[in-house]
Every structure is written in C-alpha cells, then in structure tokens.
Amino acid sequence: MHGRSKVLNFSAALIVSGMCAFALSAAGPAVPQATIGGPVLKIETLTKAQFRALSPNQLISYKGQVMTKAAFMAQRFAAWSKNQATMQESLQKLHAKFAAAQADLAHRQRADLAARNAKVLAELSKFQQQAALLAQSPSYVALSREAAQLVARYAVASSAEKAQLKLRASQLYNQLRQMELKGESQ
Amino acid sequence: MFGPSAMVRAMLRCGALLATVFICLTLFAGAGAAATSTAALSAIASAQLCGIVGCQKPPAPVITLLNPASVVQPGGAVLLRGTNFMDANGNFGKAVLILSPPASTGAGFVSRNPWTVSGVASFGTQYPLENLRWGDTAVYGTIPANIAGVTDQLATFEILRSDGSTSSPFTPQGVQFYATRTFAVLPMSDVQVKCSQAADQNQCNGWADYSPPLPLATWYPYETGFSVHTAFLTKESGDDLYGVALKNGWIVIQIVQIVVPDCGNGQQEVHPMVPQVTWDMGWIADPNPADPGMEGQLGCYVSFGISGPFGVPWK
C-alpha cells in the first residue's frame, strides 16, 4: 500500500511535470521580435475556426493583456497544470478504492468457498461415520482379524494347508465384501 | 502416496497388529489430510484376501451422483458417489475434472491433454482432484485452486481406476463449473472512445485534435478514460462517450469518476454489473468561470473496475 502511494505520487509528479513541459512546448521556441506583428486581435471577437487558423505568432489581446497566440495557450495550459496538482489526492483515493474492491472480491470469494466447502465436508463426515460404524461392528472386526491371521498363515502354509485356507479365504472375502458394500450403500 | 502393493501391505499390518479396520481407517485418513495423497474412505478389509482368492477385475466404475452440496469451482470440495471406484485389490485411482479452453482462445490453442469423452475425441484439460478420500462407492476431493485461463462452463468428472478402467463422463451433459474471479482496472487501450470536439482543443485518452496530445495515457495506469477540453474563447460543453463490450464472462462492476467541477453527468460511482457499458462523461469548459483556476480548460477522469475469470482475456 505504501509502495503504491509512492507510485501514485510519482505518477502525479509526472503528470504535473508533463503539463509544464507541454505548456512550454505550446509556447514554442522563442519567437524573433521581427516575426511578431500584424494587428492585435481581440480574442473575444474570434470564432473557433478563426482562432484555430491563427498562426502561433499572431498577437492577441485577452483581458487587456497582449501576447502571442502561443503564449496565450501556454498560459492556459500552465494554469490548468497547476490545478491538476491538486488531483493527486483524488487519484490516491481512487487507487485506494480499487485496491479495496480487489481485496473485497478476494475476501468474499474465500469466505464463500470456505462456507460451501464446509457443507461438503459435513456430507463427507456422514459417509465416514457410516464407514466407521461398519469398521467398529464386532462381526466385521472379527472377520477382519481372521482374514489377517489367515493371510499370515497362508504365507508359510504347505500346499495342502493352502488349499484349505484358500477355501476359507474365499468365504471370508465374500462375507467381508458384502458387509462393505452394504455399509457404503447406507 | 500409497501404491497398490503398499496399500495391501499396510492393511495387513493393521490387520495383524491392531486387529481393527477402524484404526486403519483413522491412520489412512490422517495421512492424507493436507497433501494430494489418497486416503481410504471406507472399510476395505476384504482386499487383503485378494492375493489368495484371486479377486476378479470389477466392472468399470460408474459415477451416479455428484453430491448437491459440491462446489464445482477452483478450490471447491466435491463428493462423487457411484460403484466400483476401487479395483479388485482395494487400490485407489484418480478422479479428474475435465474442462474446455475458453472459446475465444480456440484458434491456436493447444490442449495440454487430449481426452476422449464418450468415445468421441475431444480436447479438454484434466484436473486431478486433490486431497482425495476414496471408497468403493464414494470419492471426496478438492478441485485444484490454481486453475486459471478457463471460463465458466459445463464440466465433467471421471474416475480413472488404478487398474486402467475408466468411468463415463459425469454428467454426459456436464455440470456447471464457475471460474475464480479476479479484478482489474480496464486500461485506456481497451476502451472505445467517442470524443466531443465542441471545445477549441479536445483530447480523449491518446486521441486529440491538436498536437502533440498530452501523454497521460502512458503515465497513469489506473484510468480508463481521460478527457481534456480547452475553451479559449467562449464557454463550451460536450459529452465524451467511453464504451466497452467485455467478453468471456467479464463484467464492469464499478465505474468511478473523480470529482472535478464541470466534469461528469452527476454520477460519481455506479455498479453496472454488465459486460457492455457506455459512460457519458459530460463536461463544461468555461474561459471565465466563477471558480478561479479552472479557466477554460479541464481534465476529467473515469475508471472502470472490471471482474472476470482469472487468466482469461476480456477482449
């Protein structure tokens, strides 16, 4: 935020300095006295088209002052440029407003996402509770324990024993599988 | 991350040492809480017997329901229900969200992952769900939070089981996906301007009927419209129109005009919330104003705050 203010200040300074530079360029290079001449035109009597058609060196009078058209325009720009310096505060406020809007959008999105995700987690919790009920049921625990023991015995069993164990394993598998499917479908 | 055999071995250890599947569940659930690893969502003690009984490959997984509470947007949690999500050994797979690229970037867009949906070759991008909890009839996961460059659209989910079997897309018609929104100030380069030429000298953004124009367009990045009108002779007034028609789901959410005397149409801030807007910046330039310092020339500023899908162009 502080950094942004610096940028803003810098931008405003650029604007003002740019205005001044523009005002100077509008005045144009120093005009040799010999080229300035002709009748002094009262600015109030000119049409827009006539004013635009005047050369930069044309003498005009404005509120009693006589100057070239270029000098007059430079004076106008300079006055406005000075006024623009006061825009800095407004520009800073604008920048702050948009920064706040950006932060607000991000905050609202995060909050909304968290609230809605919480509802999904609640649904997940229900499912997990059902699974836990099955996992804790005495019959499932007993069958699971027997299955684990059977696997351990099978690893070191003889061929004859393996055939017996395989038969029992098949029964255990079917029983456990049915309980698991039933448990998840609830 | 649990590989297929590691999963079975872990289950065996649990079976032998702790003798309760419930404790296994607790351990697996705890292991995958924060990362993208997969955790068991259901009791799968039967799987440890597959090495002995030779479990057959189950039919292809089928997604039957997306829990209505699911949040189909980046970072959102989803809960899919169905059948045969696990292979015969109780191993997990992947659940993916499939999105299409923005329509406006279709020309020249190269898909990261060509994908086949319902047997028809199409080009979408797969986003594997994270933080998975996996059961044979349910999968919970979160959509990656960093998805960018996609618009709101109809998306599909698929289950890619560890044995290579894949579900059909859910739903065939697609489910509504909402992209993450971001905020920006519309730059001067992206606004259409109709500049009044009623004053003696007139400038709107980079255009002017005098030369050289004030070069503010490149200096100040927070402005959408900048009008300068100079009246040397008599009081003049006009209206500058700043318009935009945003694309790809972007809308103008805020228009702010800096308060300057004789600028604007009386409104300083509005919230249009639409993609297409034309802002009328009325102005009065008076060479002989009551307010000293404003003689004959004024500059008016307006900014458009816009919001749209993250990483997607607005034009």
Contacts between the chains, C-beta under 8 A, distances in Angstrom:
chain1	res1	chain2	res2	distance
A	11	B	219	5.9
A	11	B	220	5.3
A	11	B	221	7.8
A	14	B	219	5.0
A	15	B	216	6.2
A	15	B	219	6.1
A	15	B	220	6.7
A	18	B	214	6.8
A	18	B	215	6.1
A	18	B	216	7.1
A	18	B	219	6.7
A	19	B	214	7.1
A	22	B	212	7.6
A	22	B	214	5.8
A	25	B	212	7.3
A	43	B	232	6.7
A	43	B	233	6.2
A	44	B	233	7.0
A	46	B	233	6.0
A	47	B	233	7.7
A	48	B	200	5.7
A	48	B	233	6.4
A	51	B	200	6.2
A	51	B	232	6.1
A	51	B	233	5.9
A	52	B	200	6.9
A	72	B	232	7.1
A	73	B	230	8.0
A	73	B	232	7.2
A	76	B	230	6.2
A	76	B	232	6.5
A	76	B	295	6.8
A	76	B	296	5.3
A	76	B	297	5.5
A	77	B	230	7.8
A	77	B	297	7.0
A	79	B	293	6.7
A	79	B	295	5.7
A	79	B	297	7.5
A	80	B	230	7.8
A	80	B	294	7.8
A	80	B	295	7.9
A	80	B	296	7.9
A	80	B	297	4.2
A	80	B	298	7.3
A	80	B	299	7.1
A	82	B	293	7.2
A	83	B	293	4.7
A	83	B	294	6.5
A	84	B	299	6.3
A	87	B	258	7.0
A	87	B	260	7.7
A	87	B	299	7.7
A	87	B	301	7.6
A	90	B	258	4.6
A	90	B	259	6.7
A	90	B	260	7.8
A	90	B	301	7.8
A	91	B	220	7.5
A	91	B	222	7.3
A	91	B	258	7.0
A	91	B	301	7.7
A	94	B	222	6.3
A	94	B	256	6.0
A	94	B	258	6.0
A	94	B	301	7.6
A	94	B	303	6.1
A	95	B	222	5.6
A	97	B	256	6.1
A	98	B	183	7.7
A	98	B	185	5.8
A	98	B	222	6.6
A	98	B	254	7.7
A	98	B	256	7.7
A	98	B	303	6.9
A	98	B	305	5.7
A	101	B	183	6.1
A	101	B	253	7.5
A	101	B	254	5.9
A	101	B	305	5.5
A	102	B	183	4.3
A	105	B	181	6.2
A	105	B	182	7.6
A	105	B	183	5.0
A	105	B	307	6.3
A	106	B	183	7.8
A	109	B	180	6.8
A	109	B	181	6.3
A	113	B	71	6.6
A	113	B	73	7.2
A	113	B	75	5.3
A	113	B	76	6.4
A	116	B	69	7.4
A	116	B	71	4.5
A	116	B	76	7.0
A	116	B	77	7.8
A	117	B	71	5.8
A	117	B	75	7.7
A	117	B	76	6.5
A	117	B	77	4.3
A	117	B	142	7.6
A	119	B	69	4.3
A	120	B	67	6.7
A	120	B	69	4.9
A	120	B	70	5.8
A	120	B	71	6.3
A	120	B	76	7.8
A	120	B	77	3.8
A	120	B	78	6.8
A	120	B	79	5.7
A	120	B	140	7.5
A	121	B	77	6.4
A	122	B	69	7.6
A	123	B	67	5.2
A	123	B	69	5.3
A	123	B	79	5.4
A	124	B	41	8.0
A	124	B	77	7.8
A	124	B	79	5.9
A	124	B	133	6.5
A	124	B	140	4.8
A	127	B	41	6.8
A	127	B	79	7.5
A	127	B	135	7.5
A	127	B	138	5.6
A	127	B	140	7.8
A	128	B	25	7.9
A	128	B	29	7.4
A	128	B	41	6.7
A	128	B	133	7.7
A	131	B	25	6.6
A	131	B	41	6.5
A	131	B	42	4.5
A	131	B	43	5.6
A	131	B	135	6.9
A	132	B	22	6.0
A	132	B	25	6.6
A	134	B	42	7.9
A	134	B	43	5.1
A	135	B	20	6.9
A	135	B	21	4.3
A	135	B	22	3.8
A	135	B	24	7.8
A	135	B	25	5.5
A	135	B	43	4.4
A	136	B	20	7.3
A	136	B	22	4.9
A	140	B	21	6.7
A	140	B	43	6.7
A	140	B	45	7.2
A	141	B	19	6.9
A	141	B	20	5.2
A	141	B	21	7.0
A	141	B	22	7.5
A	143	B	45	7.1
A	144	B	15	5.9
A	144	B	19	7.2
A	144	B	20	7.1
A	144	B	21	4.9
A	144	B	43	8.0
A	144	B	45	3.9
A	145	B	15	6.8
A	145	B	19	4.5
A	145	B	20	7.8
A	147	B	15	6.4
A	147	B	45	5.9
A	147	B	46	7.5
A	147	B	48	5.8
A	147	B	49	5.5
A	148	B	12	6.3
A	148	B	14	7.8
A	148	B	15	2.6
A	148	B	16	4.8
A	148	B	19	7.0
A	148	B	45	7.9
A	148	B	48	6.6
A	149	B	15	7.9
A	149	B	16	7.3
A	150	B	49	7.4
A	150	B	52	7.5
A	151	B	12	5.9
A	151	B	15	7.3
A	151	B	48	5.6
A	151	B	49	6.8
A	151	B	51	7.1
A	151	B	52	6.8
A	152	B	12	7.7
A	152	B	16	6.1
A	154	B	52	5.5
A	165	B	52	6.9
A	166	B	52	5.6
A	166	B	53	6.8
A	169	B	49	4.9
A	169	B	52	4.2
A	169	B	53	5.1
A	170	B	49	8.0
A	170	B	53	4.9
A	172	B	46	7.8
A	172	B	49	6.0
A	173	B	46	5.3
A	173	B	49	4.4
A	173	B	50	7.6
A	173	B	53	5.0
A	173	B	55	7.3
A	176	B	45	5.3
A	176	B	46	3.7
A	176	B	49	7.4
A	177	B	46	4.5
A	179	B	43	7.8
A	180	B	42	6.6
A	180	B	43	5.5
A	180	B	44	6.6
A	180	B	45	7.5
A	180	B	46	5.9
A	180	B	136	6.9
A	181	B	136	7.2
A	181	B	137	7.5
A	183	B	42	7.1
A	183	B	43	6.4
A	184	B	42	5.3
A	184	B	135	5.8
A	184	B	136	6.1
A	184	B	137	4.2
A	184	B	138	6.7
A	185	B	137	6.5
